[in-house]
């Protein structure tokens, strides 16, 4: 090991964006798998609170409605409402 990773590298550095990409990739897998089985249930994403703003921003940009539940322990649960997101997209496309 050449050197230790600095805390600043974890906050908006390569590691930060790789974490965001992994979370969104996992979400894509979950949502496509559940819809393939005709299930439109909410999907819960658990992540560190430091990542939640960027994750919810990326979800919203892609048309997903979500809420964040923060129990105050540094981890949050992002609940993505699949059913409402699909209905909203249908509604917006008919306007």
Secondary structure, DSSP 4 states (H G I P E B T S, - for coil): --SPPPHHHHSSSHHHHHHHHHHHHHHHHHHHHHHHTT----EEEEEEHHHHHHHHHHHHHTT-EEEEEE-SSSEEEEEEEHHHHHHHHHHHHT-
